[in-house]
Amino acid sequence: MMHSLAHRFPGVRDGWARFDGPAGTQMCDLTIQAMTDWMASGLNGCGGGHFAAAIACDELVDRARHAVGQLFGADPAGVCFGPNMTSLTFAFTRAIGETLRPGDRVVGTRLDHDANISTWARACERSGAEHVLAPFDPATGTLPVQNVIDLIDSRTKWVAIAGASNLLGAVPDHRPIIDAAHAVGARVFIDAVAWAPHATIDIEALGCDALANSPYKWYGPHSGVLWMRPEILAELPVFKVRPSINTGPGRFETGMPNYEAIAGIEAASRFLLEEGMDQLSRYEMGLFEPLLSGLQAIDGVHVWGPSGMDGRTPTAAFTVDGLRPAEVSAALAADKVAVWDGHNYAIEVVGQLGLADSGGVVRAGISRYLDLDDVNRLLATVGRLAAGAR
Ligand SMILES: Cc1ncc(COP(=O)(O)O)c(C=O)c1O
């Protein structure tokens, strides 16, 4: 088995086992160094000018667009930067809302994080379009593609789906949904926030029309990235101030870019490209297997979502009989094991699973800096809690 890359992550030297990666990962050494170097360089300023620092700002953004484009197999001319996925998606759907009419339809899913639901719901409310959500299968925690395809009709303008569930880890079969949407002239937006940290994404091969993700979930800084087809970017009725650039990603990026974050995004992209997403995923899955089977083997523990290793990310959602998820996460924290509990903004998911009133789930995700000792520590604490609660 490959070794953990914990030595590349200064943030995990404090003895904590950090299973909170699905909420946000620690930054890798390259990210931290690139941001520090940029901030100390004297180049930090504003782009669009004729002096060296201004030119360097533009070059940095251009390099970062190319690095992100390379990471996701996408045309860099469609890469937009912003504060986080939610803000970028609200800006996107606000503009899309200008193109929607009463009678139009937007299809979403109940497997999604609310950032891919409320954003579209608001655009539909304001334009008079209809917003419908496909249910997932609560027994398996997976999204049957037919549930989405059944809702796609000639009125459909956009289909907004999860790259992966941030709570259950399920990765839908995107391709048939994209094909069904395109067959009626609709476009597809993918929320890849929970997917991008764990898998190779090739946007060109996938064929989606827009895809959003958050570098702070893949060892980068707090920030968001939204890619869209350059032709969509060119025609989108964006909300912008008059003097700002009206071509390329600059149309969509309001205000001054966060250059220091963009330096970090470029570095985090390079880190993933150098490590290789396939290799990273192999390591993560190798560690997730004992976590998943270990949780499933504990009496009194219920694992939600897909029961096997296929079609998923290395994120586990579980509950312990007789204990609220918050009690479990607090007990784990006492043993220096960091996990999240609750709905984690996937309110439709906990709603459909009937867990809204009982405090949601405990969520533990694998990141590249964890190792088998961390997994065993989590399992030992959960085992002790489950035995004590019986
Ligand atoms: C699947 C998914 N979508 C969207 C978001 C929102 O991302 P951001 O914090 O960048 O707005 C999250 C955050 O946890 C997420 O997990």
PDBQT file of the ligand as one rigid body, heavy atoms in Angstrom, charges set to zero:
ROOT
HETATM    1  C1  LIG A 401     -21.555  18.911  -2.867  1.00  0.00    +0.000 C 
HETATM    2  C2  LIG A 401     -21.358  20.321  -2.398  1.00  0.00    +0.000 A 
HETATM    3  N1  LIG A 401     -21.845  21.317  -3.153  1.00  0.00    +0.000 NA
HETATM    4  C3  LIG A 401     -21.678  22.598  -2.803  1.00  0.00    +0.000 A 
HETATM    5  C4  LIG A 401     -21.030  22.945  -1.642  1.00  0.00    +0.000 A 
HETATM    6  C5  LIG A 401     -20.867  24.391  -1.325  1.00  0.00    +0.000 C 
HETATM    7  O1  LIG A 401     -19.532  24.739  -1.574  1.00  0.00    +0.000 OA
HETATM    8  P1  LIG A 401     -18.971  26.163  -1.185  1.00  0.00    +0.000 P 
HETATM    9  O2  LIG A 401     -18.683  26.143   0.269  1.00  0.00    +0.000 OA
HETATM   10  O3  LIG A 401     -17.727  26.293  -2.024  1.00  0.00    +0.000 OA
HETATM   11  O4  LIG A 401     -19.987  27.167  -1.539  1.00  0.00    +0.000 OA
HETATM   12  C6  LIG A 401     -20.535  21.959  -0.801  1.00  0.00    +0.000 A 
HETATM   13  C7  LIG A 401     -19.886  22.311   0.459  1.00  0.00    +0.000 C 
HETATM   14  O5  LIG A 401     -19.773  21.534   1.376  1.00  0.00    +0.000 OA
HETATM   15  C8  LIG A 401     -20.691  20.605  -1.198  1.00  0.00    +0.000 A 
HETATM   16  O6  LIG A 401     -20.217  19.599  -0.446  1.00  0.00    +0.000 OA
ENDROOT
TORSDOF 0
